[in-house]
Each structure stands twice: as structure tokens, then as C-alpha cells.
């Protein structure tokens, strides 16, 4: 009759094989009672192991973590927590009849937790190996793995997570599990990074372009050079990313992406400074100041990786608002300076260029790119306000007139 036919589909659950052993000899535990719970609820009942100590469970595919508990008439219950995919692949081994203690594991990179890391627990001593098999556990969203009962003895705890764009060094720690005690262990994972040659070449090209701001031979270059020190300070962050990649990894951004954003933002800053310093009014002022004694004044601020990463944490939209607010503040400062010095064009023209840079971020979707450009803009605005604090630079402003 043209109607639709609905065909019900059923998804088969996972099958997990569980083995229960007891005693130092790891003998199969027949008729041990095994229960399972998970991060979802489904109908289930305890099951008994066969003569080989084995039993199978069906686990819904919607479950992600499960906990198995084994009980016998002669020993304390033993439980173990697993990811479902891990349990399906490796099976579950529960050893009863041993004294137990707990381990609390924390995985870190630099000064911050690294969550979701697979940690391998390897029994080393004879007493631990008699009751426990090697297993893998995963730290939670806080980078911690809360303790579960483990047979007492010596273990090796190790982790080596993988992250695109960086090399990691395995963290390995020996741990002693003691009866009815909890032992804490921290795995500090090393991170190393090598900048691609393409970025290294671009870094050199941008440093050359900053140097070109002071390459003029027919006019004074003190003020262009001063602004160039701001951009050099930002470029130094690229070297900081390579020497301390763990600080970038802590912020959950890739070093390559961070460097590319900083290089792009610095190039935008060079364009802004170069354009502002090449405007006719400024060229005229710098030409008039050519005969003045040379002055090399550096920006008093410093671009730091920590400050930049803090801005990344704040997010692009908040940073856009911060840049707009800072533009208004600097505009008020320049209005006040209008009557205090003869010429403010080296400050005003760059302020306007930074305003253009701020407007351009409205069309950029990439959060990291926005944050980097905002950071460069704020550093330049800081330098614009500071310009009037340096006698040698203010003397140049007073050498011109409206």
C-alpha cells in the first residue's frame, strides 16, 4: 500500500570474560560469586564461576566503564574498575585471598594535571605477581586515578601519553602497596618539541623586517626602533614555546599552532607599525629630527609566555573587549597629550592602525589567532602610552609642530 516498513535493529552487547583465582598459586576459584556494575544501569544478576574460575558477562554498548567484584567463602571481596573496551580486549582477572592496599595515581605535565592518561600497573615482587596481573587504568578529568584494592607488594607504575606535535618521555615510578594503606604516586611526564624549519625561517624573516623599520638613512629612527622592540619581545615568545613546550601543553594547545599564531600576529604588528611610521606626517617629523643625537630606547614592558597563555585561557571574545577598552583608554591619553607636545602623530597614527587590527579580528574564527593578535595590539598600545615617558623620544615629538 506504499507504507513504510519499520525494521527493528538490535545491537549485540559486548561480551567480557572474567577469570577469578585464589591463593598464592593463583588456582582457579570455582563457584566464586561475581557481580558487575557500570556507569549506566541494566538488568543483571550475580554469576558463579565454572570449575576453571571463568564466567562471562554481557555489557551494553552504551556503557563506558564497569566495576567487577568477586567474592568467595574464605576471602575478602576483590574489585577492579575497567574501561569497557579494555575489559573486552584484555579480559578481567580478579585475584582473591591476598592482603590489599590502594594506590592513588596523578599524571602531570609541568605544573598541571594531565587527564585521560593510560597508566600501566606492573607487579614486580613475587607476592604482588602471585595475585595480580599487569593492567592498565586511566586517570580521570582531573588527572587522578583513585585507589582500588590491589594485592600488596612492589609494583612499577608507568605512563607515556601521546600528543600530536610533541615528543613525550615515559614517567616510571616504583610503588609499594601495603596492607590496608593508601599510597600516592605522581607521574611527571616530560615533553619536548623542535620547531619546524619553515617556522624557524619565517622567524628569521620577521626579525629582519623589524630591523628594516630602522634602516632609513635620511631620517631619525629612534621612535620606529622603539616600537620594533615591542615586536621583538613578542617574537621571543616563539623561542619560549620551543624551550618550554610543557607550558603550552598545560594550556591544551599545540606548540605548532601557538607558534603560527604568534608569527602571524607579529607580522600584523609589523605591518601596523611600518604603515604608521611611513605616513607623511611621521616621515616629515623623523626627517626634521635627523640631526638630533642618536637614541636607542627600548619598550619598558615585556611580552611573556605566561601572560599570553593567560589570555588564551580568557578566550577570544573577552580579549576583543579588552582590546576595545584599551583603545579607548589610549585615545583619552592621546587627547590629553595633544596640547602637551608639539606632535603626537607617531602615537596617534599607530593607535589608529591598532584599531584597524582590532576590527579585523571580527572576521577571524580561529580563537588562538584572535588572542595572539589582540595580545600584540595591547602590547603596542602599552608602548604608545609609554612613549611620552622617555625624554629622548618626547624631545623628538617636540621637534615638530602642527
Steps between C-alpha positions, in 0.01 A plus 500: 500500500805727481547523876837490667625179650682542831768242560614491862876484546669360806863558595668202657658577840869453570618174651756523780684196630587500870739266678518470878798341673585452865803441716868553425489226238230688309279192492166529318227604742199279428154634590633845591218755486567780252295816458535792260386860519554782252448865419153410370235267644386178335336178625762272646554234764806353671656203322709207621829397345545160334759240612768698315413818689345659189173681439368722221295820518302690239566876516281755316686692231384826657712432811852645516628389843426192711599368842524126569489354852592141593404328827589160641408336831855520635639840392420869493326630185721638225389757246653656188394793284540487120420690186258283305718485188797401716300225673373365166849490351707376793247322715466546875713328765399507864731349764350430843665393821772765513567787733417821318576869499429792267688726261391853411664608172536851364631575150651843438677704236692796635299640789158382387305171496488307175160323485398190310843334512533122481716379788648151510528316832757219487548268800871460569548312826406132539219569746339758268548284189342203679165679524502777237540523125632799309212736429428844359293767671408850381518825692183708520428856385706632793802291408444265795424131538340425833621195682354153465601190690822345374691205646787617719852506359726694265366649177632709214265781399563652155343728242596652167207685342520615140420850378528618139791733440709422808719218625424355842728324746361207695449552871581191706472474878543204740217463750455281806144397582454435872214325674203729576705806397473753217813602308505810278720522193552784254608432143665811354510458123775678310423688179742616228442690177708601199383790285456411130751661267224692320412679823866558579553660159192717540616608845828619349319685221278683750801604707652641182180692426506651848858607433385667178287739707828668597676470165427856379810717447332835440293529818509431871407141595476518879119473516461226233777307677319543832183343358712226345617391847136419582475267201836342580375425850196321353719300263706387799189305609560267205835400650328461838251253350784288364701506823200443732237308298346354816360845582306499173390139543369594846265743326386220265620667182753363253843667479479519119167682516631734769810593299303553180256731680784701654681532167181610325423752774853641494481540123172691544676717760792569266255606230322731746823661625655526155187656354460751781867602498491547120211745503597839362468688828733260679752487216515880516554494878771234483677693226500815711644305794783344297761735640414415864738281703427129442273335759433131557199463730346161574140438594477473879255210491563135422293248309494177702376154416309480828314824425419384148372161620287676760338688213442169320320375809282813507384434144477701180178690561609626840835601351324694222313698764823562691666636186205730426513631857874556474459689171257737671737550796794574270284736295430701817873513580574631151229766528673622815845495338372701201566827677808389693732417209535647154437179305322177598472343156751217578260396776165592341566338163606171661199511734279522192679208334452288813132592482491359146672185627232469769220531245659234281477244784122512461533297181734238649348179634814336635515575872878475533556737206268756656671480840848540347400808299326654798809438711724677246251788482495548876882492518517771231242713682708466816802626305299791355410624848855445624644697209445828686694376805837499318674838481693414185182401316294791627777734388444370148126559526569859600732549207196506269203735496144505368 
